[in-house]
């Protein structure tokens, strides 16, 4: 018969040391681990992050949103009785795929209190369906001007400004450089069509004519040929990144670049978008690099340039450092949505602050956030009111929504110089203020027998590019050649 020893077994000094180290490691791990949610009620967010497709923004936006959720859930002063949780799918930036995923989100437990999509086409689908389900939609990456229609999308908000915010910048530049005619090329999707419709109205009011307007669905070859045939010179294109590679492969073939042409593109592509290997085109990286050199982009300012600790207690640079850590060393230039990641981060904070603001008024009505269902209009109305009055400092800047639920922000102007994007200016349309850095570089000679200059606008944002206003004006009047060089305005 075996008897239990009255004394514990002896432990060696080395074993005791290992045990002490293990305990210390466990204690440190527990301190760093998110607080347990015991006693907290969960609120679920149904999210669609495009990990592939025309805009694979979910690659950086999903980690960014999750980082914000972790911070919110560890705060004792924001939703102390609740825990936010993401239920997310890959929409592939495809409305067809998103339709199936939206069905799963809505018809599968648990109930989602808010929907959070990205990509304009997907957000349009989600926001249109949301009104039937009594749901607020908060997007981190949708720029379609159509989404500003409050009658069609009554519960839609977005931390990404409307693409029309670029158009005042474009018109400002057209007038500055005395351009009276422009041409456009666009991918046939709602976001670009509505952006172009808005631009057409604005240039008309400014006395500027769009004399050439080309569009394409998937293959831009014919549209690019038509631009060449109609002698378009200054070009603005409205298309997604994948189509941009197709366009500029055709641009290279047609020699629609160089000394006679200026291109304006969207600024939210990945920085190395023209170097990415794409089986859909038959141009080399060298071909693409040659064709895109010198183009100008405009983009919404998405990262606060000032060192301010906002509601998250992080500066914008600290946020970037934390995001890089989350991405595990991935190259930002090859990570979709890296530029928009601050908008996803601030979208979660906007939602958390809004939900926190509803707790007291709901309690006064004898209701709670966890009582939400797809038929409870009272709770949705409170969330809407709280979001509508949002005002806080985020890592993307000051967050506030206009009457259409869209974010307001400044525009950044960049130029591709030597294969890398350089900041050349900012434009604040609300103050009509242009800040110019005088570092734009023009490397070609522009000659023409005609005094007419067409502007082809690629859906980006016309960047504050530097043609000397007086010289260009004289060029247009006299039809003389003008040597482009470093511009001192």
FILUMTOR-868180 format. One line per field, with one value per residue (C-alpha): x, y, z; chain. Coordinates in steps of 0.2 Angstrom, whole numbers, padded with zeros to 4 digits. Layout:
BEGIN
c1 <- (X, ...)
c2 <- (Y, ...)
c3 <- (Z, ...)
kette <- (A, ...)
This chain:
BEGIN
c1 <- (0000, 0007, 0006, 0006, 0021, 0018, 0030, 0030, 0044, 0060, 0062, 0079, 0086, 0085, 0067, 0062, 0071, 0061, 0045, 0048, 0052, 0036, 0025, 0033, 0030, 0012, 0009, 0016, 0005, -0011, -0007, -0005, -0020, -0036, -0047, -0059, -0077, -0085, -0101, -0100, -0113, -0107, -0113, -0109, -0103, -0106, -0091, -0086, -0067, -0061, -0045, -0044, -0052, -0052, -0048, -0041, -0042, -0046, -0028, -0024, -0041, -0046, -0031, -0033, -0052, -0047, -0034, -0047, -0059, -0046, -0042, -0060, -0064, -0050, -0057, -0067, -0074, -0082, -0095, -0089, -0104, -0101, -0089, -0088, -0085, -0082, -0090, -0082, -0081, -0071, -0082, -0068, -0074, -0088, -0106, -0112, -0101, -0107, -0125, -0122, -0112, -0125, -0138, -0127, -0124, -0143, -0150, -0137, -0136, -0131, -0140, -0128, -0130, -0121, -0114, -0097, -0093, -0079, -0079, -0092, -0101, -0102, -0107, -0121, -0128, -0127, -0133, -0148, -0153, -0149, -0165, -0176, -0167, -0167, -0148, -0135, -0121, -0104, -0091, -0072, -0068, -0082, -0080, -0095, -0104, -0120, -0119, -0122, -0140, -0149, -0166, -0159, -0147, -0155, -0144, -0127, -0111, -0093, -0076, -0070, -0075, -0085, -0075, -0083, -0071, -0058, -0068, -0066, -0047, -0048, -0058, -0046, -0032, -0040, -0044, -0027, -0019, -0032, -0037, -0054, -0056, -0054, -0056, -0060, -0058, -0068, -0072, -0090, -0095, -0107, -0093, -0084, -0099, -0107, -0090, -0089, -0107, -0102, -0086, -0096, -0108, -0093, -0083, -0098, -0101, -0083, -0084, -0074, -0079, -0077, -0074, -0070, -0078, -0072, -0078, -0075, -0081, -0067, -0055, -0049, -0040, -0053, -0056, -0037, -0036, -0050, -0041, -0026, -0036, -0045, -0028, -0031, -0016, -0020, -0029, -0039, -0043, -0057, -0054, -0049, -0031, -0032, -0040, -0026, -0013, -0024, -0026, -0007, -0002, -0013, -0006, 0012, 0007, -0002, 0013, 0000, 0012, 0028, 0032, 0014, 0003, -0001, -0011, -0020, -0024, -0033, -0021, -0027, -0019, -0004, 0012, 0019, 0003, 0012, 0025, 0014, 0014, -0003, -0007, -0021, -0008, 0006, 0018, 0034, 0037, 0049, 0035, 0023, 0036, 0040, 0021, 0016, 0031, 0027, 0008, -0001, -0013, -0025, -0030, -0040, -0028, -0031, -0017, -0016, 0000, 0000, 0007, -0010, -0016, -0034, -0048, -0037, -0023, -0012, -0003, -0004, 0014, 0011, -0004, 0007, 0020, 0006, -0002, 0015, 0017, 0000, 0004, 0020, 0032, 0022, 0028, 0015, 0017, 0011, -0003, -0020, -0029, -0014, -0018, -0036, -0032, -0033, -0051, -0055, -0047, -0057, -0073, -0073, -0070, -0084, -0095, -0090, -0092, -0109, -0115, -0108, -0117, -0134, -0133, -0140, -0155, -0159, -0159, -0171, -0183, -0181, -0171, -0153, -0142, -0143, -0162, -0158, -0166, -0170, -0187, -0182, -0182, -0180, -0162, -0157, -0163, -0152, -0137, -0141, -0142, -0126, -0116, -0123, -0116, -0099, -0084, -0067, -0049, -0044, -0028, -0035, -0038, -0054, -0069, -0085, -0099, -0109, -0128, -0126, -0116, -0099, -0083, -0074, -0056, -0041, -0034, -0016, -0008, 0007, 0017, 0027, 0045, 0058, 0046, 0041, 0027, 0032, 0020, 0019, 0004, -0013, -0029, -0043, -0059, -0069, -0057, -0052, -0034, -0020, -0003, 0010, 0028, 0036, 0044, 0034, 0045, 0041, 0053, 0047, 0044, 0026, 0023, 0008, 0002, -0015, -0019, -0031, -0026, -0037, -0037, -0040, -0044, -0041, -0052, -0041, -0040, -0032, -0017, -0010, 0002, 0014, 0012, 0016, 0000, 0006, 0017, 0004, -0009, 0002, 0006, -0013, -0016, -0001, 0000, 0019, 0029, 0033, 0047, 0041, 0054, 0054, 0040, 0042, 0025)
c2 <- (0000, 0017, 0031, 0049, 0059, 0071, 0083, 0090, 0084, 0093, 0105, 0110, 0127, 0127, 0121, 0135, 0148, 0141, 0142, 0160, 0165, 0156, 0165, 0182, 0179, 0174, 0189, 0200, 0192, 0194, 0213, 0215, 0204, 0213, 0214, 0199, 0203, 0194, 0203, 0213, 0212, 0210, 0222, 0215, 0225, 0217, 0221, 0218, 0221, 0219, 0208, 0208, 0215, 0233, 0240, 0227, 0240, 0227, 0221, 0236, 0242, 0226, 0226, 0244, 0242, 0228, 0238, 0252, 0239, 0232, 0249, 0254, 0237, 0241, 0258, 0260, 0277, 0271, 0258, 0251, 0238, 0232, 0224, 0227, 0213, 0212, 0199, 0201, 0194, 0197, 0206, 0206, 0224, 0215, 0219, 0202, 0193, 0206, 0202, 0184, 0190, 0203, 0189, 0179, 0194, 0198, 0181, 0173, 0176, 0187, 0203, 0216, 0234, 0242, 0237, 0243, 0241, 0247, 0250, 0261, 0248, 0237, 0251, 0256, 0239, 0238, 0256, 0253, 0237, 0244, 0255, 0240, 0232, 0248, 0248, 0262, 0260, 0267, 0265, 0268, 0267, 0273, 0289, 0288, 0305, 0295, 0289, 0307, 0306, 0306, 0301, 0285, 0281, 0289, 0279, 0281, 0289, 0288, 0293, 0293, 0310, 0310, 0310, 0326, 0334, 0333, 0343, 0360, 0357, 0353, 0368, 0379, 0373, 0374, 0393, 0396, 0389, 0397, 0380, 0382, 0364, 0348, 0329, 0314, 0295, 0285, 0267, 0264, 0262, 0273, 0281, 0288, 0292, 0303, 0311, 0316, 0322, 0333, 0339, 0343, 0355, 0363, 0367, 0373, 0386, 0391, 0393, 0378, 0365, 0346, 0343, 0325, 0312, 0294, 0279, 0260, 0245, 0233, 0236, 0254, 0251, 0260, 0274, 0278, 0277, 0290, 0301, 0300, 0303, 0318, 0326, 0326, 0333, 0335, 0320, 0315, 0297, 0290, 0271, 0259, 0253, 0237, 0247, 0260, 0247, 0242, 0261, 0265, 0249, 0256, 0274, 0267, 0258, 0274, 0285, 0296, 0302, 0312, 0329, 0333, 0326, 0329, 0316, 0318, 0302, 0296, 0297, 0282, 0268, 0259, 0269, 0255, 0252, 0253, 0241, 0227, 0212, 0210, 0195, 0207, 0217, 0214, 0229, 0227, 0237, 0248, 0252, 0256, 0267, 0277, 0280, 0286, 0297, 0315, 0312, 0322, 0315, 0322, 0313, 0316, 0320, 0304, 0305, 0319, 0329, 0337, 0328, 0328, 0315, 0312, 0302, 0286, 0294, 0290, 0302, 0298, 0292, 0281, 0274, 0270, 0261, 0251, 0246, 0241, 0230, 0222, 0219, 0209, 0219, 0219, 0232, 0246, 0250, 0232, 0232, 0237, 0251, 0256, 0275, 0272, 0263, 0279, 0281, 0263, 0266, 0282, 0274, 0262, 0276, 0286, 0272, 0268, 0286, 0287, 0271, 0277, 0294, 0284, 0275, 0289, 0294, 0276, 0272, 0287, 0279, 0262, 0254, 0247, 0245, 0226, 0227, 0232, 0222, 0225, 0233, 0244, 0262, 0271, 0264, 0267, 0285, 0288, 0280, 0291, 0307, 0303, 0299, 0315, 0326, 0317, 0329, 0322, 0322, 0305, 0299, 0305, 0322, 0331, 0319, 0328, 0323, 0335, 0335, 0320, 0310, 0313, 0317, 0334, 0335, 0344, 0338, 0332, 0335, 0324, 0321, 0306, 0311, 0299, 0284, 0291, 0301, 0319, 0330, 0347, 0355, 0355, 0363, 0367, 0369, 0375, 0390, 0390, 0390, 0383, 0379, 0376, 0369, 0375, 0358, 0352, 0346, 0346, 0337, 0338, 0351, 0354, 0360, 0360, 0369, 0372, 0385, 0372, 0362, 0348, 0341, 0323, 0320, 0303, 0301, 0305, 0322, 0335, 0340, 0357, 0355, 0368, 0376, 0394, 0403, 0418, 0408, 0395, 0408, 0416, 0399, 0395, 0412, 0411, 0393, 0393, 0379, 0379, 0371, 0363, 0364, 0365, 0378, 0393, 0400)
c3 <- (0000, -0005, 0007, 0002, 0008, 0022, 0013, -0004, -0016, -0016, -0031, -0038, -0038, -0057, -0057, -0045, -0056, -0072, -0062, -0056, -0074, -0080, -0067, -0072, -0090, -0087, -0076, -0090, -0103, -0092, -0090, -0109, -0113, -0117, -0101, -0099, -0104, -0089, -0086, -0102, -0115, -0133, -0147, -0164, -0180, -0197, -0207, -0226, -0229, -0247, -0246, -0265, -0281, -0288, -0271, -0258, -0244, -0231, -0230, -0219, -0214, -0205, -0194, -0191, -0186, -0175, -0166, -0163, -0156, -0144, -0137, -0135, -0126, -0114, -0109, -0093, -0098, -0115, -0115, -0099, -0099, -0116, -0128, -0147, -0158, -0177, -0188, -0205, -0222, -0238, -0250, -0264, -0268, -0278, -0276, -0282, -0268, -0256, -0259, -0253, -0238, -0233, -0233, -0221, -0209, -0208, -0207, -0196, -0177, -0168, -0172, -0179, -0172, -0186, -0203, -0209, -0227, -0239, -0258, -0265, -0275, -0260, -0249, -0261, -0260, -0241, -0238, -0249, -0240, -0223, -0222, -0224, -0209, -0198, -0198, -0197, -0210, -0206, -0221, -0219, -0238, -0250, -0260, -0272, -0273, -0275, -0257, -0251, -0256, -0240, -0248, -0255, -0241, -0225, -0212, -0221, -0214, -0219, -0213, -0231, -0239, -0255, -0272, -0276, -0263, -0277, -0289, -0281, -0282, -0300, -0305, -0294, -0304, -0321, -0317, -0311, -0326, -0338, -0345, -0354, -0361, -0353, -0358, -0346, -0346, -0334, -0329, -0331, -0312, -0302, -0291, -0306, -0316, -0302, -0299, -0317, -0317, -0302, -0311, -0327, -0317, -0308, -0324, -0333, -0319, -0321, -0339, -0344, -0357, -0356, -0375, -0374, -0363, -0365, -0354, -0354, -0344, -0343, -0359, -0361, -0377, -0388, -0376, -0375, -0394, -0395, -0384, -0395, -0410, -0403, -0398, -0379, -0370, -0351, -0345, -0329, -0327, -0316, -0313, -0300, -0298, -0307, -0322, -0320, -0325, -0341, -0345, -0344, -0353, -0368, -0365, -0367, -0383, -0390, -0384, -0375, -0362, -0362, -0369, -0375, -0361, -0343, -0333, -0317, -0307, -0291, -0276, -0267, -0277, -0268, -0271, -0282, -0291, -0308, -0304, -0298, -0309, -0318, -0329, -0337, -0346, -0358, -0353, -0343, -0327, -0337, -0349, -0336, -0326, -0342, -0345, -0328, -0324, -0320, -0317, -0303, -0290, -0277, -0262, -0246, -0231, -0222, -0209, -0197, -0201, -0183, -0167, -0158, -0146, -0150, -0142, -0144, -0134, -0150, -0162, -0180, -0181, -0166, -0175, -0190, -0179, -0171, -0187, -0195, -0180, -0183, -0201, -0196, -0207, -0223, -0235, -0234, -0253, -0256, -0243, -0250, -0240, -0230, -0234, -0229, -0213, -0202, -0208, -0203, -0186, -0183, -0190, -0175, -0163, -0171, -0168, -0150, -0145, -0153, -0145, -0128, -0130, -0133, -0116, -0105, -0116, -0119, -0101, -0098, -0110, -0102, -0116, -0118, -0132, -0130, -0133, -0152, -0165, -0183, -0179, -0165, -0172, -0156, -0153, -0172, -0170, -0155, -0164, -0179, -0168, -0159, -0175, -0183, -0170, -0169, -0167, -0161, -0165, -0173, -0181, -0198, -0191, -0185, -0187, -0191, -0203, -0215, -0217, -0230, -0217, -0227, -0219, -0223, -0226, -0235, -0251, -0254, -0270, -0276, -0291, -0297, -0298, -0303, -0299, -0281, -0276, -0269, -0259, -0269, -0261, -0251, -0255, -0242, -0252, -0237, -0235, -0254, -0248, -0259, -0250, -0263, -0259, -0275, -0278, -0293, -0308, -0326, -0337, -0354, -0368, -0374, -0392, -0402, -0418, -0410, -0396, -0389, -0374, -0368, -0351, -0348, -0330, -0322, -0307, -0295, -0289, -0299, -0290, -0288, -0302, -0307, -0324, -0322, -0324, -0334, -0346, -0349, -0352, -0365, -0373, -0375, -0383, -0395, -0398, -0394, -0387, -0368, -0359, -0343, -0329, -0310, -0306, -0295, -0293)
kette <- (A, A, A, A, A, A, A, A, A, A, A, A, A, A, A, A, A, A, A, A, A, A, A, A, A, A, A, A, A, A, A, A, A, A, A, A, A, A, A, A, A, A, A, A, A, A, A, A, A, A, A, A, A, A, A, A, A, A, A, A, A, A, A, A, A, A, A, A, A, A, A, A, A, A, A, A, A, A, A, A, A, A, A, A, A, A, A, A, A, A, A, A, A, A, A, A, A, A, A, A, A, A, A, A, A, A, A, A, A, A, A, A, A, A, A, A, A, A, A, A, A, A, A, A, A, A, A, A, A, A, A, A, A, A, A, A, A, A, A, A, A, A, A, A, A, A, A, A, A, A, A, A, A, A, A, A, A, A, A, A, A, A, A, A, A, A, A, A, A, A, A, A, A, A, A, A, A, A, A, A, A, A, A, A, A, A, A, A, A, A, A, A, A, A, A, A, A, A, A, A, A, A, A, A, A, A, A, A, A, A, A, A, A, A, A, A, A, A, A, A, A, A, A, A, A, A, A, A, A, A, A, A, A, A, A, A, A, A, A, A, A, A, A, A, A, A, A, A, A, A, A, A, A, A, A, A, A, A, A, A, A, A, A, A, A, A, A, A, A, A, A, A, A, A, A, A, A, A, A, A, A, A, A, A, A, A, A, A, A, A, A, A, A, A, A, A, A, A, A, A, A, A, A, A, A, A, A, A, A, A, A, A, A, A, A, A, A, A, A, A, A, A, A, A, A, A, A, A, A, A, A, A, A, A, A, A, A, A, A, A, A, A, A, A, A, A, A, A, A, A, A, A, A, A, A, A, A, A, A, A, A, A, A, A, A, A, A, A, A, A, A, A, A, A, A, A, A, A, A, A, A, A, A, A, A, A, A, A, A, A, A, A, A, A, A, A, A, A, A, A, A, A, A, A, A, A, A, A, A, A, A, A, A, A, A, A, A, A, A, A, A, A, A, A, A, A, A, A, A, A, A, A, A, A, A, A, A, A, A, A, A, A, A, A, A, A, A, A, A, A, A, A, A, A, A, A, A, A, A, A, A, A, A, A, A, A, A, A, A, A, A, A, A, A, A, A, A, A, A, A, A, A, A, A, A, A, A, A, A)
